[in-house]
Amino acid sequence: MEIKIGIQNITREIVFESEQSADDVAAQVSEALAKGTELRLKDEKGRIVIVPGKALGYVELGAEEARRVGFGAL
């Protein structure tokens, strides 16, 4: 799933792919916003992205879908 994170007062957004479910990510975002703690998410390569909860502007979650393999167009 693709995740986009907008940070307050920063023009560029953080974009990465993650294997976490949308519900898990949404719960972590809600907790970081409510408590003012950092948001920690893991990308598909195992790297951890850390964003201070107070700096979050928005978080956009893409649709969960299996990756397509091959050259066929559907």
Secondary structure, DSSP 8 states (H G I E B T S, - for coil): -EEEEEETT-SS-EEEE--S-HHHHHHHHHHHHHHT-EEEEE-TTS-EEEEEGGGEEEEEE--------SS---
